[in-house]
Amino acid sequence: MAPLFGGTLANPPQSIWEIWQESGQKPVDVALRWLWDQPEVSLVLSGMSTSTQLRENLDNADRSDVGWFDEQERKLVECVQRQYERLAPIPCTKCGYCLPCPEGGDIPRLR
């Protein structure tokens, strides 16, 4: 699974976007720094399509390491996670990896 949940974290639904706006944080920045904070993570791969995204991700990596994610950020992530779970109890990015279904179902659409 992609670190930004197939782009879902970068382009959140309105109710989640409002949480991010209130926090003053950027969802991509927090998501990548959360990954860098995990002791078992030594490499974070993120799809980038512009030089601006590349520079932002490099800057993010420079400001990230295990233990640098603070308690306020953890609470923000938990709040956002709860809202995602309310909106979509079964996490799916509609990537299509589960297709074709042997039973002919359109699994991403059925979630």
N, C-alpha and C positions, 0 to 999 in steps of 0.2 A: 504494500500500500504506500502511496506517495506520502511524504511528510506533511503535506498541506491538504490531505484527504481529497485528492483529485481536484483541487482548486476550491473545494467547498469552504475551507477555512479562510481563503483569500477573498472570497465573494459570498459572505454569509447572508442568510435571510434577514429581512428587516428587523425582526425582534432581536436577533443576535447582534446585528450591526449597531443597534441602539445601545447595547451593553458596552460594546467597544468604544463608541463615541463618548459615552459617559466616563469611561475609564481614562480616556486620552491615549490609549495604547493602540498600536496597529496589530491586527490579528496575525499577519505573517511574521512580524518581528517576534511576538510572544511565542507563537508556535515553534519557530526555529530555535529560539533561546531555550524553550522547554526541552526540546530534543537534546540540545547541547548539554543541558543540566543532568541528563541521565548518565550515570557512571558507566553503563555498558555500551554507550554510543561513542564511537571514535570517528565516525564519518557521517555527515548529513548530505544527502543528495536532494537537490531541489531543482525542478524544471524551471529554466529561466529563458525568456524569449527576447529580452532587451538588455542592453548594456547597463541601464539603470538598475534593473533587477539584480544583475550580477554584482554591481557595486554595493547595493543594499545588503545582499547576502554576505558579501565579504566583510562589510562593516559589522554586520550582525555576528558573524563568527569571531571577529576580533574582540567583541564585547561579551563573549559567552564562554562559559566553562562550567564544570561541575561545581555546584554550590553557589553560583552567582544568581540564581533565580530566587527572588525573595518571597516571603510569606504572602504579601499583598498580591503578587503575581499568581501565586498558587491558588489563592481564593478566587481571583478573576477567572482563571482557567476552569476551576470547579463550577463556577456560576455559568459560564458559557457551555460547559459540557452538559450540565443539567438541562439547559434550554434546548440544546441539540437533541437530547434524549426525549424531551417532551414533544418536539416537532417530528422526530423520526426515530422511534424506538429500535428499529433495525437499521444500523448504519450502512448506507449504500451510496456509492458515488456514481452509480450507473455506468461503470467502466465497461461492462460487458464481458468481463473475464469468465463469468459463470455461463456464458452462452457458447455454443448452442446447448440448450437444456435437452437431455435425452427424452423428456416427456413433452417437448414442444412448447413449454411455458416461456413467456417473456419475463424472466425473473426480475430484472431491474424495474420493470413497470409494475410488477405485482407487489413490491415491498410494501 
